[in-house]
Amino acid sequence: MRFSRGIPSKIIEAELVGVQEAITSLTEAGAKEPVVKLTVGISDSGFATLEDAIVFGDIKGDSITGA
């Protein structure tokens, strides 16, 4: 682990499966800028975990009722 001013510059490396498919699905549904949100936890001892990964995007419809 590399440190910069006492703070690790690289804390976790993970492979996220299914993200590209989720982004493609959102884009095809009309989302303009899909976003990937990751939640990383760090214990007091410095152990890092990837707790959650969510892909989301705003999809605007033609009407409020969706009709």
C-alpha positions in Angstrom: 0.0 0.0 0.0 1.4 3.4 -1.0 1.0 6.4 1.3 0.9 10.1 0.6 1.2 12.3 3.7 0.2 9.3 5.9 -3.0 8.6 3.8 -3.1 5.5 1.6 -3.4 6.5 -2.1 -4.7 3.0 -3.1 -7.0 1.3 -0.6 -9.0 -1.2 -2.7 -9.1 -2.9 -6.0 -12.3 -4.6 -7.2 -13.9 -6.0 -10.3 -17.5 -5.0 -10.7 -19.6 -7.4 -12.8 -22.7 -6.3 -14.6 -22.1 -2.6 -14.5 -21.7 -2.2 -18.3 -25.0 -4.0 -18.8 -26.8 -1.9 -16.3 -25.5 1.3 -17.9 -26.5 0.1 -21.3 -30.0 -0.8 -20.0 -30.4 2.7 -18.4 -29.1 4.4 -21.6 -31.5 2.5 -23.8 -34.4 3.5 -21.4 -33.5 7.1 -21.9 -31.1 8.0 -19.1 -28.7 10.7 -20.3 -25.9 10.3 -17.7 -26.0 7.0 -15.8 -23.9 7.1 -12.6 -22.1 4.4 -10.6 -22.2 4.9 -6.9 -19.8 2.8 -4.7 -19.8 2.6 -1.0 -16.5 1.7 0.5 -16.0 0.9 4.2 -12.7 1.2 6.1 -12.3 -0.4 9.5 -10.2 1.1 12.3 -7.4 -1.3 11.4 -7.4 -0.1 7.8 -9.2 -3.0 6.2 -11.2 -1.8 3.2 -14.4 -3.4 1.9 -16.7 -2.7 -1.0 -20.1 -2.6 0.7 -22.4 -1.6 -2.2 -22.4 -0.7 -5.9 -25.5 0.9 -7.5 -26.0 2.1 -11.1 -28.7 4.8 -11.5 -29.8 7.5 -13.9 -32.7 9.9 -14.4 -35.2 8.9 -17.0 -37.6 11.7 -18.2 -41.0 10.7 -19.6 -43.2 12.6 -22.0 -45.9 13.1 -19.4 -46.4 13.1 -15.7 -48.9 10.2 -15.8 -46.7 8.1 -18.2 -49.6 7.8 -20.6 
